[in-house]
């Protein structure tokens, strides 16, 4: 029987993701854009995007920390529910349980973590529930990354036997609550705070194949980005050496 959750029907299909990944891979070895172009937020309205989302392990702790520290004071307030200091952010990262929970991330061509999600599983006695939290750097907003991370987390939660996903957010965090609302979640507001609950259908062959393919594509995408960055870093170093040789030659007395 098909799911009654309208959100589940709109999830990324393996075929669509594969086609989008092939298209994106063609961009990796083009000359990098200027920093101002890469950092500019999208002027287009958010719409479903096909972007590789990678499962992140403890070896990426420094990148997670850098991502969260790059959030503005207001963004940290929305993400954590309080104005987290740098030290509190570092303690949060140090306390991440990578064996129990799942961390997902989106990297740009410079291997910067521009968006990440934390899917925290409940205690064993409440193992059928999981909490979702997300953050996107200001310069990467307007591209639907938050919604895609939510999709990715939903697929993983289903495959792990989770039947209820919830979000605890400040009521003023409309971006996060809108993602939950569009997914079909029930939202309960209690003053300055809100809770969103989304009932998940059981895992099926489609959800399992989709997650497997998404992770394989994301790992390949990341390796290609690493190789592309090494390539362009090498060219930049080579150009710097050539400039140094040319400048030294120009300064030589005639």
N, C-alpha and C positions, 0 to 999 in steps of 0.2 A: 504494500500500500504506500503510495507516495507521501512524503512528508508534507504536513500542513504549514510548516514554517516557510514563508515565502523567501526568506533569506537563504535557506539551504539550496533552493533551486538556482540561485544566482551565483553559486560558488564557481571558482575557476575550474575549468575542465582541463584534464591533462593535455589534450590536443592544443587548446588555446595557449596554455602556458608554454608548451614546447615551441610553437610558432613564434611567440613573443620573445622567447629566449634566443632563438636563432637570429632574430632581427637585432636584438640588443647586442649580441656578440660581435656583430659587424662594426659596432661603434668603439669597441675596446681599444683597438690599435690605431685609432685616428688621433691626431695631435690633441693634447688636452686643451680644454677651453681655458680662457682667462679665469682667474679666481672669482672675479666679480660676476661673471656669467654663471659659473657653477653655483655660487652662493645665492643667486637671485631667486626669490620664491616664485613659484609658478603663477602667472597672471590668469591662467585658464581655470575655470571652475573644476572642482574635484569630480572625477569620474573613475569608474573601475579601471585599474591599471594592472598590467602583467609585469611583475617585478620579482626577481629571485629573492626569496626569504630564507635565510640560513639559520639553522639551529646553532646556538652559541654555547661553547664550553668554557670551563674555568680559565683556559689559556688566553681568553679574550677579556679578562677582567680589567686590564688597563684601558682598553677601548671602551668598555662599558662605563668606567669611571669618567673618562674624558667626555663621553657623550652626555652624561648626566650633569657634569660640571659646566658644560657649555650651555645648559638651560638657564634662562633668565630667572631672577628671583620669583617673578610671578608664575613662570612655567613650573618651577619646582614646587611652588605652593599648590598649583593645580594637580601636579603629578603625585605628590606625597600627602597632600592634605594639610601641610604646614610649611612654613618657610625654612626649608632644609638648608643648613649651612654646609660648607664644603666638607667639614669633618663628618657631619651626619650622612652626607652622600657616600663618603668613603666607607663608613661603617655599614651602610645598607649594602653596598657591593660586597664587602667582606663577608656579610652574613648570608649571601645568596647560597641556596642549597641546589647545586647543579645536578645532584643525583636524584633529588625528589621532584624539583620543579623543571620547567622548560623555559629557556630564554630564546627569543627569536630576534633576528636583526636584519636590517637592510644597509648595505654598504654602497658608497659611491665609488667612482673610479680612482679616487685617492685613498681608498681603503679606510675612509672615515665612517664610523657608525652613525648614520644620520637618522635612523629610526629603530626603536627596539620595543619589544613587548615582553612582559613577565607573566607567565601562566603559573600561578602558585596553587599547588594541590593541597587540599585540606588534610587534616589529621586522619589517621587510618580509620577512625570510627565514622568519619564523614568523607570517605574516599570517593564518593560519587559527585563531589562538588569541586570546583576550581575557580579561583579568582583571577581576573584579567586586569592588567595595568599596561599603559602604553605611553610612550613619549616620542615626539618627532621634533627635530631641530627646526627653529623658526624658518630657516632658509629652504627647508625641504617640504614645507606645508603646501596645501592646495593641490596635492598630487594623488590623494587617496591612499597614502601609505598606512595611515591608522586603520582604515577599513580593511586593507589587505592583510595587515598583521592580525586583525581580529578574525578574519576568515581562516588564516593559517592556524591560529590557536584553536578555533572551533573544530577544525578537521582533526588536529592532534588530540584534543580532549575527547572527541567521539571515539577515536581509535583506542584511547586508554580506558574506555568504559565509563567516562564521565557523562552524567545525564543532566547536570545543571551547572551552568556557568554564570557567575555573577560579577558585577562591577560595583565597587564602592567608590563614589566620586563626590566631590563638592557640587552642589546644585548649580553653581556658576560655570562648571566645566561642561558647557553646552556641546562642544565638539565631541567629547567622549560619550555623552549621553545620547547624542544624535546617532552615533554609530550603533549603539545598543538598540535604540528605538527602531532604526531601519532594519535591524536584524530580527525584529519581532519580539524584543525583550519587554517584560513588564517592569515599569519603573515606579518606584515608591519614593516620594519625597518627604523628608522630615527636616523641615527648616533649611539650614545651610548645607545639609548633606542629602544624598540620594543613593538608592540601591537599585540596580537593574538586574533582573533575573531572566535568563534565557534557557528554556527547556531544549535539550539536544536530542535528536533521534539517535538510535543505536548505530554503531559502525556498520558499514556494508563494504562490498568489494570495491565500489567506486571511491569511497573515502580512503580506503587503505592504499589503493593504487595511486590515487592523487597525492597522498602524503609521500609515498615512496618516490614518485617521480619528481615532486617539488623539491625534496631534499637532495636528490641526485643532481638536478639542474642547478640548484643553489650552490652546491659544493663545486661543481664544474665552473660556474660563473665566478666564484670567488678565486679559484686557482687562476683563471684567465686574467682576472683583474690584478692579481699579484704579479703575473708575468708581464702584463702590459705596463704596470707601474715600474717594474725593474727595467724594462726596455726604455721607457721615457726618461727615467732617472739616469740611466747610462748615457743616453744621448745628451741630456742636459750637462752632465759632467764632462763629456767629450767636447761640447761647445765651449764650456768654461775654460778647459785646458787650451783650446785653440785660441780663444780670446786672450788668454794670458800670454801665450807665445807671441801672438800678433802685437799685443801692447808692448811686450818686452823688446821686440824687434824695432818697433817705431821709436822707442826711447834710446836705442843705441846711437852713439855719436857717428856722424857721417865721416 
